[in-house]
Amino acid sequence: MSRQIDRRAFLRRGAAGAAALAVGPGLLAACSTDGPGTDGKPGAGSSPRSGGTLRAAFTGGGASETLDFFNGPSALDLVRARAWHGTLGNLDPNGPDGVRYGVLQGIDVSDDLSTYTLRVRPGVRFTDGSELTSADVLHSLSVLAARSKLPVYRLAAANFDLARAKADGDLKVVLPTLRPIADGRLILCQGNFLVVKDGTEVFRKGMPSCGPFRLTEFTAGQGSAFERYDDHYGHVPHLDGLELRSIADSTARAGALTGGEIDFAHDLSPVTARTLTDDPKVELAPTESPYLVGLSFQMNMSAKPFDDPRVREAFKLAVDREAMVRTVFHGEAEIGNDLPSIGFPDYAEGVPQRAHDPERARALLRQAGADGMEIRLTTGPETPGMTETAALFVEDLKKVGVRASVRELPAGQLYADFPAYAALPLAGAYQMPIPALSAYQMSTAGGSPSAFGWKRPDTDALVARARAESDRARAEKLGTRAQRTRWAEGNQVLPVFKPNLNAQAKGVDGIRDDLFEQFPGFSRASLA
């Protein structure tokens, strides 16, 4: 029997987490209510469970948090959804197709790369007892993902002819491609594509789901609670329950961990993480390559003077990448080269590392008539390090004659109004770790709003040719050509790749076994 969540106690704990934003970790340490229980019982399909309820804290989105993960902009919205709903699959560089499957048994690709056939795993059941079928997959992709405003979900519609997608019986979905693609599995199995029941329009507590846990409580800006779903396909969770808490401040998350209020703290700041290194009750669990987050600054080519390639190059040359790694991340990060997806097989390793050259940057700005230009960089604490790197970048720009300033939005608000974000002249951003060619299409190709004015049909065509190439060597050559153009002429300054500096209580195990990009899952987690 799963441990029941006391609603009032849970909401009190969530309120304590929110209050910590103002008063720091001491309050959370003082308000610790209960430890993990051990009342779990072994169930079918799983080794004996540790039982108990694991409590984890993330940066949330405040009042903008939503159960509709297809339109939820915060990391916590997606982490919550993955605990609740089944996924088509996940990226896995060690897998035979570069993926590991979830509710799908596999994906077959036609020889001419014109059709993908999704084979649904038999026997997957929703919490209402109904069996997951091709109709549910079709609805989740062709209706909900296709109309999402978030670029990551629009990848399916950008690659597959969803209007002509059809079910072939109860356990197959046939997806025609819009153009030949060889890497469609990497798109469909990015971990964002989750499955809900056919006909779902409203997301609410109690709706049928097929993830490892059932949602029992949700309060935007505070947290959510779950109990184990014993009929989950494949591996039944070890845990009886899960609590996800919304705590925006890194220090407050660490304080909640050391005070025993939570068992896992996601994405701590480098400074905060260093304070935990000597704590015998805590262990750091940073993500590793290729699951590193790229921190970047987007220059809007639709706004002057960023339509001038000399200005864009000047901004790239102005940034002191080594200083950012050294001062913000204490050396625990990798220098970026203005291209996303470091560590993935299709990342262009042969592109030369861009130097820090403030003299050349000043000369280019003078040539472009932009010497002394005024610009405001808009950013927010969407992940630790964003605001700190933005502050250093502004100082670097000042050194080359740019009158730069920073506008910092509250946590969870940078992407909340995406059209307004995409219209900013200079904006902070972070890149989720996905393959390079998928990243290009998701955020850049075809004049996407997230491309910030980058419109290069010739580069789009190179990427399309690379993605349509079954021969890996030829695909790599074409992809590298496209990335070289993006490096030379693009509008992205990407100086740093940083790990997610997660921390957990000693005895917590298995979270790494369900890693999605830089976000953890809890289907295989256990407590000591």
C-alpha positions as CSV (number, residue, x, y, z in Angstrom):
1,M,0.0,0.0,0.0
2,S,1.4,3.4,-1.0
3,R,1.8,6.0,1.7
4,Q,-1.0,8.5,1.4
5,I,0.0,12.2,1.1
6,D,-1.6,14.5,3.7
7,R,-2.7,17.4,1.6
8,R,-2.5,20.1,4.2
9,A,0.9,18.9,5.4
10,F,2.1,18.8,1.8
11,L,0.9,22.3,1.0
12,R,2.5,23.5,4.3
13,R,5.8,22.0,3.1
14,G,5.4,23.7,-0.3
15,A,4.8,27.0,1.4
16,A,7.9,26.6,3.5
17,G,9.9,26.1,0.3
18,A,8.5,29.2,-1.2
19,A,9.2,31.2,1.9
20,A,12.8,30.1,1.8
21,L,13.3,32.4,-1.3
22,A,13.2,35.3,1.1
23,V,14.7,33.9,4.4
24,G,17.2,31.3,3.2
25,P,17.8,27.7,4.2
26,G,17.5,28.0,7.9
27,L,13.7,28.0,7.8
28,L,13.6,24.8,5.7
29,A,16.0,23.1,8.1
30,A,13.8,24.1,11.0
31,C,10.6,22.9,9.3
32,S,11.6,19.4,8.4
33,T,8.5,17.3,8.9
34,D,9.2,13.7,8.1
35,G,11.8,11.3,6.8
36,P,11.4,8.7,4.1
37,G,9.3,5.7,5.1
38,T,10.1,2.1,4.4
39,D,6.6,0.6,4.1
40,G,6.9,-0.4,0.4
41,K,6.2,-4.0,-0.6
42,P,7.6,-5.9,-3.5
43,G,5.4,-5.9,-6.6
44,A,5.2,-7.8,-9.9
45,G,7.8,-6.8,-12.5
46,S,10.2,-5.3,-10.0
47,S,12.9,-6.2,-7.5
48,P,12.1,-5.5,-3.9
49,R,11.4,-1.8,-3.4
50,S,12.9,0.5,-0.8
51,G,9.5,2.1,-0.3
52,G,9.2,5.6,1.1
53,T,8.6,9.0,-0.6
54,L,11.4,10.8,-2.3
55,R,11.3,14.5,-2.1
56,A,13.0,16.6,-4.8
57,A,13.3,20.3,-5.4
58,F,13.6,22.2,-8.7
59,T,13.5,25.7,-10.0
60,G,9.8,26.1,-10.9
61,G,7.9,28.7,-12.8
62,G,5.8,30.2,-10.0
63,A,2.1,30.8,-10.8
64,S,2.8,30.0,-14.5
65,E,3.4,26.3,-13.8
66,T,0.9,24.1,-15.5
67,L,-0.1,20.5,-15.9
68,D,-0.3,21.0,-19.6
69,F,3.3,20.1,-20.4
70,F,2.8,20.7,-24.1
71,N,2.7,24.4,-23.2
72,G,4.6,24.5,-19.9
73,P,7.8,26.6,-20.2
74,S,9.6,25.5,-17.0
75,A,11.8,22.5,-16.4
76,L,9.6,21.5,-13.5
77,D,6.6,21.3,-15.8
78,L,8.4,18.6,-17.9
79,V,9.9,16.7,-14.9
80,R,6.4,16.5,-13.4
81,A,4.9,15.3,-16.7
82,R,7.6,12.6,-17.1
83,A,6.8,11.2,-13.7
84,W,3.1,11.2,-14.7
85,H,3.0,10.1,-18.4
86,G,4.6,7.6,-20.6
87,T,7.3,8.6,-23.1
88,L,7.8,7.4,-26.6
89,G,11.5,7.0,-25.9
90,N,14.6,8.8,-24.7
91,L,17.9,9.7,-26.3
92,D,20.7,7.2,-25.5
93,P,24.0,7.5,-27.3
94,N,24.8,3.9,-26.3
95,G,21.6,2.5,-27.7
96,P,21.5,0.7,-31.1
97,D,19.5,3.5,-32.7
98,G,20.8,6.2,-30.4
99,V,17.6,5.8,-28.4
100,R,15.9,3.6,-25.8
101,Y,12.2,3.1,-26.2
102,G,9.4,3.7,-23.7
103,V,5.8,3.0,-24.6
104,L,7.1,2.1,-28.1
105,Q,8.6,-1.3,-28.8
106,G,10.5,0.1,-31.7
107,I,10.4,2.4,-34.8
108,D,10.8,1.0,-38.3
109,V,12.0,3.2,-41.2
110,S,11.3,2.5,-44.8
111,D,14.3,2.1,-47.2
112,D,13.5,5.4,-49.0
113,L,13.2,7.2,-45.6
114,S,9.7,8.3,-46.5
115,T,7.8,6.5,-43.8
116,Y,8.3,5.8,-40.1
117,T,6.2,3.1,-38.4
118,L,5.9,3.4,-34.7
119,R,5.3,0.0,-33.0
120,V,3.4,0.4,-29.7
121,R,4.4,-1.9,-26.8
122,P,1.6,-4.3,-26.1
123,G,0.0,-4.3,-22.7
124,V,0.7,-0.7,-21.7
125,R,-2.2,0.4,-19.6
126,F,-3.6,3.7,-18.4
127,T,-4.5,4.2,-14.8
128,D,-8.2,3.9,-15.8
129,G,-7.5,0.3,-16.9
130,S,-7.7,1.0,-20.6
131,E,-4.9,-0.2,-22.9
132,L,-2.7,2.3,-24.7
133,T,-3.1,2.0,-28.4
134,S,-2.0,3.7,-31.6
135,A,-5.0,6.2,-31.3
136,D,-3.4,7.6,-28.1
137,V,0.0,8.0,-29.8
138,L,-1.6,9.6,-32.8
139,H,-3.6,12.1,-30.7
140,S,-0.6,13.1,-28.6
141,L,1.6,13.8,-31.7
142,S,-0.7,15.1,-34.4
143,V,-3.0,17.1,-32.1
144,L,-1.3,18.2,-28.9
145,A,2.4,18.3,-29.9
146,A,1.6,19.8,-33.3
147,R,-0.3,22.8,-31.9
148,S,2.2,23.5,-29.0
149,K,3.9,26.9,-29.0
150,L,7.2,25.4,-27.7
151,P,9.7,24.7,-30.4
152,V,10.7,21.3,-29.1
153,Y,7.2,19.9,-29.7
154,R,6.9,21.4,-33.1
155,L,9.8,19.1,-34.3
156,A,7.3,16.4,-35.1
157,A,5.2,18.7,-37.4
158,A,8.4,20.1,-39.0
159,N,9.5,16.6,-40.1
160,F,6.4,14.4,-40.4
161,D,3.2,14.9,-42.4
162,L,0.9,14.6,-39.4
163,A,-2.2,15.4,-41.5
164,R,-1.6,12.1,-43.3
165,A,-0.5,10.1,-40.2
166,K,-2.7,7.1,-39.5
167,A,-3.1,4.1,-37.2
168,D,-2.5,0.7,-38.7
169,G,-4.4,-1.4,-36.2
170,D,-4.2,-0.9,-32.5
171,L,-0.4,-1.2,-32.2
172,K,1.1,0.7,-35.1
173,V,1.2,4.4,-36.2
174,V,2.4,5.2,-39.7
175,L,4.1,8.6,-40.0
176,P,4.9,9.9,-43.5
177,T,7.9,12.2,-43.6
178,L,7.7,15.6,-45.3
179,R,11.1,14.9,-46.8
180,P,13.5,12.0,-46.5
181,I,15.1,11.9,-43.0
182,A,17.4,9.2,-41.5
183,D,17.4,10.6,-37.9
184,G,13.7,10.7,-37.2
185,R,14.1,8.3,-34.2
186,L,16.3,11.0,-32.5
187,I,13.4,13.5,-33.0
188,L,10.6,11.2,-31.7
189,C,12.6,9.9,-28.8
190,Q,13.9,13.1,-27.3
191,G,12.0,12.4,-24.1
192,N,9.6,15.4,-24.5
193,F,7.1,13.4,-26.5
194,L,4.8,11.9,-23.9
195,V,1.6,10.1,-24.5
196,V,-1.8,10.9,-23.1
197,K,-5.2,9.3,-23.8
198,D,-6.9,9.9,-27.1
199,G,-9.3,12.9,-26.9
200,T,-7.4,14.6,-24.0
201,E,-7.8,18.4,-24.1
202,V,-7.8,19.4,-20.5
203,F,-4.9,18.4,-18.2
204,R,-6.1,17.8,-14.6
205,K,-5.4,15.7,-11.5
206,G,-7.1,12.3,-11.9
207,M,-6.9,12.1,-15.7
208,P,-5.8,8.7,-17.1
209,S,-2.0,8.4,-17.3
210,C,0.6,5.7,-18.0
211,G,3.7,7.0,-16.4
212,P,5.5,5.5,-13.4
213,F,3.5,7.5,-10.9
214,R,0.0,8.8,-10.4
215,L,-0.5,12.5,-9.6
216,T,-2.3,13.1,-6.3
217,E,-1.6,16.8,-5.6
218,F,-0.6,19.9,-7.5
219,T,-0.3,23.6,-6.6
220,A,1.4,25.9,-9.1
221,G,4.5,27.5,-7.6
222,Q,4.6,25.1,-4.6
223,G,4.8,21.5,-5.7
224,S,3.2,18.2,-6.6
225,A,2.8,14.8,-5.1
226,F,2.6,11.3,-6.6
227,E,2.0,7.7,-5.6
228,R,3.5,4.7,-7.4
229,Y,1.5,3.2,-10.3
230,D,1.7,-0.5,-9.7
231,D,0.7,-1.4,-13.2
232,H,3.3,0.6,-14.9
233,Y,4.7,-1.2,-17.9
234,G,8.2,-2.7,-17.6
235,H,9.9,-1.5,-14.4
236,V,7.6,-0.7,-11.5
237,P,9.1,2.1,-9.4
238,H,10.9,1.2,-6.1
239,L,9.4,4.3,-4.4
240,D,5.9,4.4,-2.8
241,G,5.6,8.1,-3.6
242,L,7.3,11.2,-5.0
243,E,7.1,14.9,-4.1
244,L,8.4,17.6,-6.5
245,R,8.8,21.0,-4.9
246,S,9.2,24.3,-6.5
247,I,12.1,26.2,-4.9
248,A,13.5,28.9,-7.2
249,D,16.6,29.8,-5.1
250,S,19.7,27.5,-5.3
251,T,20.7,28.3,-1.7
252,A,17.2,27.5,-0.5
253,R,17.3,24.1,-2.3
254,A,20.6,23.3,-0.8
255,G,19.4,24.3,2.7
256,A,16.3,22.1,2.3
257,L,18.7,19.2,1.4
258,T,21.1,19.6,4.3
259,G,18.2,20.3,6.7
260,G,16.5,16.9,5.8
261,E,13.5,18.6,4.1
262,I,14.3,17.0,0.7
263,D,16.3,14.1,-0.6
264,F,17.4,15.6,-4.0
265,A,18.2,19.1,-5.1
266,H,18.4,19.8,-8.8
267,D,20.8,22.2,-10.6
268,L,22.6,24.1,-7.8
269,S,24.7,27.1,-8.5
270,P,28.5,26.4,-8.5
271,V,29.0,28.4,-5.4
272,T,26.3,26.6,-3.5
273,A,27.5,23.2,-4.7
274,R,31.0,23.9,-3.3
275,T,29.5,24.5,0.1
276,L,28.2,20.9,0.2
277,T,31.5,19.1,-0.7
278,D,32.4,18.4,2.9
279,D,28.9,17.5,4.1
280,P,29.0,13.8,5.1
281,K,25.2,13.4,4.6
282,V,25.2,14.8,1.0
283,E,26.8,13.7,-2.3
284,L,27.1,15.7,-5.5
285,A,25.8,14.1,-8.7
286,P,26.6,16.3,-11.6
287,T,25.6,15.4,-15.2
288,E,28.3,14.4,-17.6
289,S,28.9,14.9,-21.3
290,P,26.9,14.9,-23.5
291,Y,24.3,16.0,-20.9
292,L,25.8,19.4,-20.5
293,V,23.7,22.6,-20.8
294,G,24.9,25.3,-23.2
295,L,24.5,28.9,-21.9
296,S,24.2,31.4,-24.7
297,F,23.2,34.9,-25.8
298,Q,21.0,35.3,-28.9
299,M,21.5,38.4,-31.1
300,N,18.3,39.3,-33.0
301,M,19.2,39.7,-36.7
302,S,15.9,41.4,-37.3
303,A,17.1,44.3,-35.1
304,K,19.9,46.7,-36.0
305,P,22.8,46.5,-35.7
306,F,22.8,42.7,-35.4
307,D,21.8,42.5,-39.1
308,D,25.5,43.3,-39.7
309,P,27.8,40.2,-39.6
310,R,30.7,42.4,-38.3
311,V,28.7,43.3,-35.2
312,R,27.8,39.6,-34.5
313,E,31.4,38.6,-34.9
314,A,32.5,41.4,-32.6
315,F,30.2,40.2,-29.8
316,K,31.5,36.7,-30.2
317,L,35.1,37.9,-30.0
318,A,34.4,40.1,-27.0
319,V,33.5,37.3,-24.6
320,D,36.2,35.9,-22.3
321,R,35.1,32.3,-22.2
322,E,38.0,31.1,-20.0
323,A,37.2,33.7,-17.4
324,M,33.5,32.6,-17.3
325,V,34.5,29.0,-16.8
326,R,37.0,29.9,-14.1
327,T,35.0,32.5,-12.1
328,V,31.4,31.4,-12.5
329,F,31.9,27.6,-12.5
330,H,35.3,27.3,-10.7
331,G,36.6,25.4,-13.6
332,E,33.8,22.8,-13.6
333,A,32.5,23.5,-17.1
334,E,33.6,23.3,-20.7
335,I,34.4,26.2,-23.0
336,G,31.9,26.6,-25.8
337,N,32.5,27.5,-29.4
338,D,29.2,29.2,-30.4
339,L,27.7,25.8,-31.4
340,P,25.3,23.7,-29.4
341,S,25.4,19.9,-28.7
342,I,28.9,19.4,-27.6
343,G,29.6,15.7,-26.9
344,F,27.1,14.3,-29.4
345,P,28.4,12.4,-32.4
346,D,27.2,15.0,-35.0
347,Y,28.8,18.0,-33.2
348,A,31.4,19.7,-35.5
349,E,34.6,19.0,-33.6
350,G,36.8,20.3,-36.5
351,V,35.6,23.9,-36.3
352,P,38.5,26.0,-34.8
353,Q,38.0,27.4,-31.3
354,R,37.0,31.1,-31.4
355,A,39.5,33.2,-29.6
356,H,39.0,36.1,-27.1
357,D,40.1,39.1,-29.1
358,P,38.8,42.4,-27.8
359,E,41.0,44.4,-30.1
360,R,39.5,42.8,-33.2
361,A,36.0,43.2,-31.7
362,R,36.6,47.0,-31.3
363,A,37.8,47.2,-34.9
364,L,34.8,45.4,-36.3
365,L,32.4,47.6,-34.3
366,R,34.1,50.7,-35.7
367,Q,33.9,49.3,-39.2
368,A,30.2,48.7,-38.8
369,G,29.6,52.1,-37.4
370,A,28.4,50.5,-34.1
371,D,31.2,51.8,-31.9
372,G,29.5,53.0,-28.7
373,M,26.2,51.2,-29.5
374,E,23.7,50.8,-26.6
375,I,22.2,47.4,-25.9
376,R,20.3,45.7,-23.0
377,L,20.7,42.0,-22.4
378,T,17.5,40.4,-21.0
379,T,18.0,37.2,-19.0
380,G,16.8,35.3,-16.0
381,P,17.8,32.6,-13.5
382,E,16.3,29.7,-15.6
383,T,19.3,27.6,-14.7
384,P,22.2,28.5,-12.4
385,G,24.9,30.4,-14.1
386,M,22.7,32.3,-16.6
387,T,22.6,35.6,-14.8
388,E,26.3,35.4,-13.7
389,T,27.5,34.7,-17.2
390,A,25.3,37.5,-18.5
391,A,26.9,39.9,-16.0
392,L,30.3,39.0,-17.2
393,F,29.3,39.2,-20.8
394,V,28.1,42.8,-20.3
395,E,31.4,43.7,-18.7
396,D,33.2,42.2,-21.6
397,L,31.1,44.2,-24.0
398,K,31.8,47.4,-22.1
399,K,35.5,46.8,-22.6
400,V,35.1,46.9,-26.4
401,G,33.1,50.1,-26.3
402,V,29.5,48.8,-26.1
403,R,27.2,50.6,-23.6
404,A,25.6,47.3,-22.3
405,S,23.3,46.6,-19.4
406,V,21.5,43.7,-17.9
407,R,17.7,43.2,-17.4
408,E,17.1,40.2,-15.1
409,L,13.6,38.7,-15.1
410,P,12.2,36.6,-12.2
411,A,12.7,32.8,-12.3
412,G,10.4,31.1,-14.8
413,Q,9.5,34.3,-16.7
414,L,12.1,34.5,-19.4
415,Y,10.3,32.1,-21.7
416,A,6.7,32.6,-20.3
417,D,5.7,34.9,-23.2
418,F,7.7,33.3,-26.0
419,P,6.7,35.7,-28.8
420,A,7.8,38.6,-26.7
421,Y,11.1,36.8,-25.8
422,A,11.8,36.1,-29.5
423,A,11.4,39.8,-30.3
424,L,14.2,40.9,-27.9
425,P,17.3,42.4,-29.5
426,L,19.7,40.5,-27.2
427,A,18.5,37.6,-24.9
428,G,20.0,35.0,-22.6
429,A,19.2,31.4,-23.3
430,Y,20.1,27.8,-22.5
431,Q,20.3,24.9,-24.8
432,M,19.1,21.4,-23.8
433,P,21.6,18.7,-24.7
434,I,20.3,17.1,-28.0
435,P,22.0,16.2,-31.2
436,A,23.4,19.1,-33.3
437,L,21.2,18.7,-36.4
438,S,18.1,18.3,-34.3
439,A,19.1,21.4,-32.3
440,Y,19.5,23.4,-35.5
441,Q,16.1,22.4,-36.9
442,M,14.3,22.9,-33.5
443,S,15.6,26.4,-32.9
444,T,17.0,27.8,-36.1
445,A,15.9,26.3,-39.5
446,G,13.2,28.0,-41.6
447,G,13.2,31.3,-39.7
448,S,11.8,29.8,-36.5
449,P,11.0,32.5,-33.9
450,S,13.7,31.0,-31.7
451,A,16.2,31.6,-34.5
452,F,16.1,35.4,-33.7
453,G,16.1,36.4,-37.3
454,W,18.5,33.8,-38.7
455,K,17.2,32.9,-42.2
456,R,19.6,30.9,-44.3
457,P,17.8,28.5,-46.8
458,D,21.2,27.3,-48.0
459,T,22.2,26.2,-44.5
460,D,18.8,24.7,-43.9
461,A,19.3,22.7,-47.1
462,L,22.7,21.4,-46.0
463,V,21.2,20.3,-42.7
464,A,18.3,18.6,-44.5
465,R,20.7,16.8,-46.8
466,A,22.8,15.7,-43.8
467,R,19.6,14.4,-42.0
468,A,18.5,12.5,-45.2
469,E,21.9,10.8,-45.5
470,S,22.0,7.2,-44.3
471,D,25.8,7.0,-44.7
472,R,27.2,8.4,-41.5
473,A,30.4,9.7,-43.0
474,R,28.6,11.7,-45.6
475,A,26.1,13.0,-43.1
476,E,28.9,14.1,-40.8
477,K,30.6,16.0,-43.7
478,L,27.4,17.8,-44.7
479,G,26.5,18.6,-41.0
480,T,30.0,20.0,-40.4
481,R,29.7,22.3,-43.4
482,A,26.4,23.6,-42.0
483,Q,27.8,24.2,-38.6
484,R,30.8,26.0,-39.9
485,T,28.5,28.5,-41.6
486,R,26.5,28.9,-38.4
487,W,29.8,29.4,-36.5
488,A,31.1,32.0,-38.9
489,E,27.9,34.0,-39.6
490,G,25.4,33.0,-36.9
491,N,23.8,35.1,-34.2
492,Q,24.5,32.9,-31.2
493,V,27.3,33.5,-28.6
494,L,27.6,30.2,-26.7
495,P,30.7,30.5,-24.4
496,V,30.0,27.8,-21.8
497,F,28.7,24.3,-21.4
498,K,27.9,23.5,-17.8
499,P,26.9,20.3,-16.0
500,N,23.7,20.3,-13.9
501,L,25.2,20.3,-10.3
502,N,22.7,18.1,-8.6
503,A,23.0,16.9,-5.0
504,Q,21.3,14.2,-3.1
505,A,21.2,12.7,0.4
506,K,23.5,9.8,1.0
507,G,21.6,6.6,0.3
508,V,19.5,7.9,-2.6
509,D,20.2,5.8,-5.7
510,G,19.0,5.2,-9.2
511,I,18.2,8.7,-10.3
512,R,21.0,8.6,-13.0
513,D,19.3,5.5,-14.5
514,D,16.4,7.5,-15.7
515,L,18.2,10.6,-16.9
516,F,16.4,12.7,-19.6
517,E,18.7,15.2,-21.2
518,Q,19.8,17.2,-18.2
519,F,16.7,16.4,-16.2
520,P,16.4,13.5,-13.8
521,G,13.6,10.9,-13.6
522,F,12.6,8.9,-10.6
523,S,11.2,5.7,-12.0
524,R,14.3,3.7,-10.8
525,A,15.1,5.8,-7.8
526,S,15.4,4.3,-4.3
527,L,16.0,5.4,-0.8
528,A,18.3,3.7,1.8
